[in-house]
């Protein structure tokens, strides 16, 4: 089986779960051609992401998309007319100019040109945003089929503008990463197309489950992993830590970078907690694991999420998690069993959960970590989830005839 994967920007540090999914598919014998709409500009500390750049083809080359669009039109004017009508419909739903969606159409034509002689007639897009738009338009131009994986929360911020229900209805199938995600897709999808919405979970790297959990360190250290942005609520965690450091001694490290970094560094200096709180920036996959192993508890007080893979990674190596009662997180983190759940945006509740973690005896922390690993083993194994995805792809191929 051969398929194409399409992502807006790939590879990215924050999209390592897509790389892992592709690797798992390839271990099962699926040939995957990688495509990105835009070239990635950020630094990639993980050598596996660096290797993916060489394998990934870029659509957005302004020097050739117009030419390829015209070539496609000449080859199949009826298909181009249908795709143009669809682009116009999508632009109206988005409340934006048609020119933006004509650009998506040109990108779809570029993809059609690249795949013309490949024998690939199915594209799988990650995220329901512009990558899914391009995949939909490509399917009209080429006569092929497409599927997509929806993560949230971005898609659920503006589902009508993204024509999310229309994209689900047009897809061969749509993978939702959690039950919560599937429920939100059902809200925006006509009932007769609900059967297209299937659950395919994200998974941890197999190496996390290949060895026993690492020993719990004695040092009381919390770890945050994620982009330093509004969605992940790092400022909320920083304020909770500053409050708790008035009465308790512990360490907190932030792995990640983003638009809040400078503000956070200023706040750390102003509060005089530089000896206890560090911002480490992005780290490679191996370095992230080392940071997890050096910590007792991972904290992610997000305002909006899908289901963060970093939570799976922390639990897989036996580290309890503090997080919020949003989206798919409670489907993995069980309060009092493998971590603590707090209301989003509540500093006092976060301080209480961190205090509880500091007061939890080491044997109990280890038991909570063990329970977390078992939950990941049951529900987030990369080979099992890859097999599930392959089953849906095979059904799509069979329906193509």
URVENCOR-V214998 format. One record per backbone hydrogen bond with DSSP energy under -1.0 kcal/mol. NH is the residue of the N-H (numbers start at 1). CO is the residue of the C=O. E is the energy in kcal/mol with one decimal. If there is no record, write none. Layout:
[[NH | CO | E] [NH | CO | E]]
//
This chain:
[[3 | 31 | -2.6] [4 | 122 | -2.1] [5 | 33 | -3.1] [6 | 124 | -2.5] [7 | 35 | -1.8] [15 | 12 | -1.3] [18 | 15 | -1.4] [19 | 15 | -1.2] [20 | 16 | -2.4] [21 | 17 | -1.9] [22 | 18 | -2.6] [23 | 19 | -2.5] [24 | 20 | -2.3] [25 | 21 | -2.3] [26 | 22 | -2.5] [27 | 23 | -1.9] [28 | 24 | -1.1] [29 | 26 | -1.6] [30 | 25 | -2.3] [31 | 1 | -3.0] [33 | 3 | -2.5] [35 | 5 | -2.2] [36 | 57 | -2.7] [37 | 7 | -1.9] [38 | 8 | -2.7] [50 | 46 | -1.9] [51 | 47 | -2.0] [52 | 48 | -1.2] [53 | 49 | -1.2] [57 | 34 | -2.1] [59 | 36 | -2.6] [60 | 37 | -2.0] [61 | 59 | -2.2] [64 | 61 | -2.4] [65 | 61 | -1.5] [68 | 64 | -2.6] [69 | 65 | -2.2] [70 | 66 | -2.1] [71 | 67 | -2.2] [72 | 68 | -2.3] [73 | 69 | -2.3] [74 | 70 | -2.5] [75 | 71 | -1.9] [76 | 72 | -2.3] [80 | 76 | -2.1] [81 | 77 | -2.2] [82 | 78 | -2.1] [83 | 79 | -2.5] [84 | 80 | -2.7] [85 | 81 | -2.0] [86 | 82 | -2.2] [87 | 83 | -2.6] [88 | 84 | -2.0] [89 | 85 | -2.1] [90 | 86 | -2.6] [91 | 87 | -2.2] [92 | 88 | -2.1] [93 | 89 | -2.0] [94 | 90 | -1.9] [95 | 91 | -1.0] [96 | 91 | -2.0] [102 | 98 | -2.0] [103 | 99 | -1.7] [104 | 100 | -1.4] [105 | 101 | -2.0] [106 | 102 | -2.2] [107 | 103 | -2.3] [108 | 104 | -2.4] [109 | 105 | -2.3] [110 | 106 | -2.1] [111 | 107 | -2.3] [112 | 108 | -2.4] [113 | 109 | -2.3] [114 | 110 | -2.5] [115 | 111 | -2.1] [118 | 115 | -1.6] [123 | 145 | -2.0] [124 | 4 | -3.3] [125 | 147 | -2.6] [126 | 6 | -1.9] [127 | 149 | -3.0] [133 | 129 | -1.7] [134 | 130 | -2.6] [135 | 131 | -2.1] [136 | 132 | -2.5] [137 | 133 | -2.4] [138 | 134 | -2.6] [139 | 135 | -2.2] [140 | 136 | -1.5] [141 | 137 | -2.3] [142 | 138 | -3.0] [143 | 139 | -2.0] [145 | 121 | -2.4] [147 | 123 | -2.1] [148 | 173 | -1.2] [149 | 125 | -2.3] [150 | 175 | -3.1] [157 | 154 | -1.2] [162 | 158 | -1.8] [163 | 160 | -1.3] [164 | 159 | -2.6] [167 | 163 | -2.3] [168 | 164 | -2.2] [169 | 165 | -2.4] [170 | 166 | -1.7] [171 | 167 | -1.2] [172 | 146 | -3.0] [174 | 196 | -3.0] [175 | 148 | -3.0] [176 | 198 | -3.4] [177 | 150 | -1.3] [182 | 178 | -2.1] [183 | 179 | -2.5] [184 | 180 | -2.0] [185 | 181 | -2.0] [186 | 182 | -2.2] [187 | 183 | -1.2] [193 | 190 | -2.4] [194 | 191 | -1.9] [196 | 193 | -1.8] [197 | 194 | -2.0] [198 | 174 | -2.5] [200 | 176 | -2.0] [204 | 380 | -2.0] [208 | 205 | -2.2] [209 | 206 | -1.0] [221 | 219 | -1.0] [222 | 251 | -3.1] [223 | 297 | -1.8] [224 | 253 | -2.8] [226 | 255 | -2.5] [228 | 257 | -2.0] [229 | 227 | -2.0] [237 | 233 | -1.5] [238 | 234 | -2.4] [239 | 235 | -2.5] [240 | 236 | -2.1] [241 | 237 | -2.6] [242 | 238 | -2.6] [243 | 239 | -2.0] [244 | 240 | -2.5] [245 | 241 | -2.6] [246 | 243 | -1.0] [247 | 244 | -1.7] [248 | 244 | -2.1] [251 | 220 | -2.0] [252 | 276 | -2.6] [253 | 222 | -1.9] [254 | 278 | -2.5] [255 | 224 | -3.2] [260 | 228 | -2.5] [261 | 258 | -1.8] [264 | 260 | -2.5] [265 | 261 | -2.7] [266 | 262 | -2.1] [267 | 263 | -2.0] [268 | 264 | -2.5] [269 | 265 | -2.1] [270 | 266 | -2.6] [271 | 267 | -2.2] [273 | 268 | -2.0] [276 | 273 | -1.6] [277 | 273 | -2.3] [278 | 252 | -2.2] [280 | 254 | -3.1] [288 | 284 | -2.6] [289 | 285 | -1.9] [290 | 286 | -1.8] [291 | 287 | -2.3] [292 | 288 | -2.3] [293 | 289 | -2.5] [294 | 290 | -1.4] [295 | 292 | -1.5] [296 | 221 | -2.4] [297 | 221 | -1.5] [298 | 320 | -2.2] [299 | 223 | -3.0] [300 | 322 | -2.8] [303 | 231 | -2.8] [304 | 231 | -1.3] [312 | 308 | -1.1] [313 | 309 | -2.5] [314 | 310 | -2.3] [315 | 311 | -2.4] [316 | 312 | -2.4] [317 | 313 | -1.3] [318 | 315 | -1.7] [319 | 314 | -2.5] [321 | 338 | -1.3] [322 | 298 | -2.8] [323 | 340 | -2.4] [325 | 342 | -1.6] [326 | 324 | -1.8] [328 | 306 | -1.9] [329 | 326 | -1.8] [331 | 328 | -1.5] [332 | 329 | -2.0] [333 | 329 | -2.9] [336 | 339 | -3.1] [337 | 334 | -2.0] [338 | 334 | -2.0] [340 | 321 | -2.4] [342 | 323 | -2.3] [346 | 343 | -1.3] [350 | 346 | -1.9] [351 | 347 | -2.7] [352 | 348 | -2.3] [353 | 349 | -2.3] [354 | 350 | -2.5] [355 | 351 | -2.4] [356 | 352 | -2.5] [357 | 353 | -2.2] [358 | 354 | -2.2] [359 | 355 | -1.9] [365 | 361 | -2.3] [366 | 362 | -2.5] [367 | 363 | -1.9] [368 | 364 | -2.5] [369 | 365 | -2.4] [370 | 366 | -2.2] [371 | 367 | -2.2] [372 | 368 | -2.0] [373 | 369 | -2.2] [374 | 370 | -2.0] [375 | 371 | -1.7] [376 | 372 | -2.0] [377 | 373 | -2.7] [378 | 374 | -1.9] [379 | 375 | -1.9] [380 | 376 | -2.9] [385 | 381 | -2.4] [386 | 382 | -2.1] [387 | 383 | -2.1] [388 | 384 | -1.8] [389 | 385 | -2.3] [390 | 386 | -2.8] [391 | 387 | -2.0] [392 | 388 | -1.4] [393 | 389 | -2.2] [394 | 390 | -3.1] [395 | 391 | -1.8] [396 | 392 | -1.9] [397 | 393 | -2.5] [398 | 394 | -2.4] [399 | 395 | -2.2] [400 | 396 | -1.3] [401 | 398 | -1.0]]
//
